[in-house]
Amino acid sequence: MQTNKVPESVKVGKQNISIPQGEKFAPPTLVKAVMQVESAGKPKAVSPKGAAGLMQLMPGTAKDLGVTDRFDPQQNVEGGSKYLQQQLAKFGDSKLALAAYNWGPDNVSKAIKRLEAQDIAPTWDNIKKSAPTETKQYVDTVTYLQKYDDFDLAKIAAKVGSARLDSVLKKYKTGKKFTVGNVLDDLGLTTSDVKVKRSNVLSAASNLIEA
């Protein structure tokens, strides 16, 4: 598999994986967010349904994309990026593309047709009403991961909404003592609710507050 150019990379274990760029590939920031949510950066990850590698490619999808080894980090990322770009081109919307990546493009297409038959706009806000809970959470988490560049903050945002998290974090820019406990208390959450590491939240949120 060949790429047009390589603008950046991400470290996976001791290996640097190039994030491809070009018309055939999805934006690198989106690819990195999907990779983190799909496999937590683990190149040997395998799902119960048989998806494998950093971007969790199914065998048939990998074959169509020219990926001969799903556990090869570079091949997997290039194939996953290309597949994600195909969904972006097909649906013309990042959230619909993410839904297709998680739920399957056929399911998203069927949901669009059902809405169009009812003269309802086939937007993600309308489609998500009938989408699986897993897919709704997936789209939110990837979207927020792009914004916050931190997995734990993305999970919190997916739980309470980006606007609510932002409004709480703004309080700490005006001098309120910042602790993870205070932030979660303000949101009515505990670390058990969102399964986050307090140290990670502290570091990422502090960076946002100081920005």
Protein Blocks (a to p, Z undefined) as FASTA:
>chain_A
ZZfbdfbdcdehjbccdddedjkbccfklmmmmmmmmnnopakbccfkopacjkopafkl
mmmnopablklmklmmmmmmmmmmmmmmmnopaklmmmmmmnopklmmmmmmmmmmnopa
cbfklmmmmgcfklmmmmmmmmmmmmnopaklmmmmmmnopklmmmmmmmmmnopacdfk
lmmmmnopafklnopafklmmmmmmmmmmZZ
